[in-house]
Amino acid sequence: MERILEIYSRLRPAKVFADIGCDHGLVAELAAKNALAEKIYITDISAECLKKAEKLLKRFIDVGTVESVVCDGFSGIEEPVDEALIAGMGGEEIVKILSSSAYRCERLVLQPMKNPEKVRAYLVGNGYKILEDVTFRDVKYYDIVAAERGEDELSEEEILFGRTNLAERPQAFIDKVKAEIEDIGEYLKNPMNETSRAALTARREKLRGIL
Ligand SMILES: C[S@@+](CC[C@H](N)C(=O)[O-])C[C@H]1O[C@@H](n2cnc3c(N)ncnc32)[C@H](O)[C@@H]1O
């Protein structure tokens, strides 16, 4: 539940909000209960997954505040979305969803499960300014990126690790970096080819440079 609350806390009031790939619908439920938006779309590519959210949000669907759409990304939403959440998917899938939508949302809250660097690079290359880009912990470590339309540039390090992480060094980020350094140390004890060893050693040096 901590992850859901971390995600929800990054959302802002909007006219139209969409939770893309909502599955259980827990974030959308908080948004509906708190009247975060005049209209909330819950979408999922899987009708089976969306049924869970439809059940949870039935009373809001019945009065028209929430609309449920089975679709790929934004494809089934027929009005402009001010703010969208895409959480719990890989960074590549998130980028695929964003790049296949003709409409650019004003604000995005993205929580990639892996490859956050691909999400950051996509955002700054496609007319978004990063507002916050941090690691948090809820048993596991998660990255969350909040962005709005605008101009931005990130250094190579910021793309890799997140600008807020590097500037503010939240404890979860530091712990994650330390854990990865330890994991690499353990992994390097195993036999492996020289190319893999060199790549892991270079990654460990980069991580050590952050601490
Ligand atoms: C692991 S769940 C994450 C659910 C929720 N967003 C969260 O963060 O807890 C990923 C959901 O994304 C849906 N999904 C995957 N690709 C999608 C796409 N291209 N468009 C819409 N939904 C998608 C899956 O069906 C699944 O229900």
Ligand as a Chemical Component Dictionary entry (heavy atoms), coordinates in Angstrom:
data_LIG
# 
_chem_comp.id                   LIG 
_chem_comp.type                 NON-POLYMER 
_chem_comp.pdbx_formal_charge   0 
_chem_comp.three_letter_code    LIG 
# 
loop_
_chem_comp_atom.comp_id 
_chem_comp_atom.atom_id 
_chem_comp_atom.alt_atom_id 
_chem_comp_atom.type_symbol 
_chem_comp_atom.charge 
_chem_comp_atom.model_Cartn_x 
_chem_comp_atom.model_Cartn_y 
_chem_comp_atom.model_Cartn_z 
_chem_comp_atom.pdbx_ordinal 
LIG C1  C1  C 0  1.550  -4.806 -12.890 1  
LIG S1  S1  S 1  0.074  -4.032 -13.373 2  
LIG C2  C2  C 0  0.222  -2.459 -12.612 3  
LIG C3  C3  C 0  -1.094 -1.995 -12.102 4  
LIG C4  C4  C 0  -1.088 -0.615 -11.479 5  
LIG N1  N1  N 0  -0.898 0.406  -12.485 6  
LIG C5  C5  C 0  -0.042 -0.509 -10.400 7  
LIG O1  O1  O 0  0.936  0.235  -10.573 8  
LIG O2  O2  O -1 -0.185 -1.159 -9.357  9  
LIG C6  C6  C 0  0.314  -3.623 -15.075 10 
LIG C7  C7  C 0  -1.026 -3.464 -15.787 11 
LIG O3  O3  O 0  -0.783 -2.794 -17.022 12 
LIG C8  C8  C 0  -1.602 -3.372 -18.011 13 
LIG N2  N2  N 0  -1.004 -3.029 -19.317 14 
LIG C9  C9  C 0  0.146  -3.511 -19.848 15 
LIG N3  N3  N 0  0.377  -2.944 -21.051 16 
LIG C10 C10 C 0  -0.641 -2.063 -21.267 17 
LIG C11 C11 C 0  -0.976 -1.181 -22.331 18 
LIG N4  N4  N 0  -0.207 -1.073 -23.422 19 
LIG N5  N5  N 0  -2.097 -0.424 -22.228 20 
LIG C12 C12 C 0  -2.883 -0.527 -21.127 21 
LIG N6  N6  N 0  -2.638 -1.362 -20.107 22 
LIG C13 C13 C 0  -1.527 -2.119 -20.172 23 
LIG C14 C14 C 0  -1.612 -4.847 -17.650 24 
LIG O4  O4  O 0  -2.713 -5.514 -18.234 25 
LIG C15 C15 C 0  -1.669 -4.790 -16.124 26 
LIG O5  O5  O 0  -2.980 -4.814 -15.646 27 
# 
loop_
_chem_comp_bond.comp_id 
_chem_comp_bond.atom_id_1 
_chem_comp_bond.atom_id_2 
_chem_comp_bond.value_order 
_chem_comp_bond.pdbx_ordinal 
LIG C1  S1  SING 1  
LIG S1  C2  SING 2  
LIG S1  C6  SING 3  
LIG C2  C3  SING 4  
LIG C3  C4  SING 5  
LIG C4  N1  SING 6  
LIG C4  C5  SING 7  
LIG C5  O1  DOUB 8  
LIG C5  O2  SING 9  
LIG C6  C7  SING 10 
LIG C7  O3  SING 11 
LIG C7  C15 SING 12 
LIG O3  C8  SING 13 
LIG C8  N2  SING 14 
LIG C8  C14 SING 15 
LIG N2  C9  SING 16 
LIG N2  C13 SING 17 
LIG C9  N3  DOUB 18 
LIG N3  C10 SING 19 
LIG C10 C11 SING 20 
LIG C10 C13 DOUB 21 
LIG C11 N4  SING 22 
LIG C11 N5  DOUB 23 
LIG N5  C12 SING 24 
LIG C12 N6  DOUB 25 
LIG N6  C13 SING 26 
LIG C14 O4  SING 27 
LIG C14 C15 SING 28 
LIG C15 O5  SING 29 
# 
